[in-house]
Amino acid sequence: MKRILLFLLFLFISGPGPLSAVWAADEPPSEGDSLPAIVLPVPKDAPSREYLGIPPGKKFKTTDIKSGILVIEIFSMYCPYCQREAPAVNRLYRRIEEDPALKGKIKVIGIGVGNSAFEVAIFRKKYHIPFPLFPDPEFFIHARMARVRTPYFLAMTVNPRSSHQVVHSQLGGLNGIDRFLERIMGRPGTNREKK
């Protein structure tokens, strides 16, 4: 316990550093809000890079994803609600990929808050997650989302030249795939025809 307190005191005294430089939001993103691009590590596996439409490299921005709408699930491998919701999110992904009217226009990713790459890999394997998952071990992305509870779903437009516009924001389960898709596709500015 003394070591932790000394470490925190050191961070406070030493001034701006990676932990103190984190920008934290006061409120979760709401519909209509602009959301800056999130920087993520490029997936090592080619199918994930291909799905996202990004080249190999070290990092990429969510605005680089080739899609009209990006759905982000904020989850934790330790969250029992996230574990219970995993099959429904897998069905959402499959529904999008099997529908020619939706495939390529909507992409799904997950961000494991407080989870290491190892923990995210365990979650992916245990629940057979077919879409890319990214770790957020230091809660940097979670802080930008106002430390929302999990699972949390965001849907936003993807504009390579600017920030995202949030078209849907919700805490809890999907509450039906068709209903969720209607919510994210029926919003103005979501560009249903984008290819």
Secondary structure, DSSP 8 states (H G I E B T S, - for coil): -HHHHHHHHHHHHT-S-TTTT----SS---TT-EE---EEE--SSHHHHHHHT--SSSEEEGGGSSSSEEEEEEE-TT-HHHHHHHHHHHHHHHHHHH-TTTBTTEEEEEEEET--HHHHHHHHHHTT--S-EEEETT-HHHHHTTT--SSEEEEEE--TTS-EEEEEEEES--S-HHHHHHHHHSSTTS-TT--
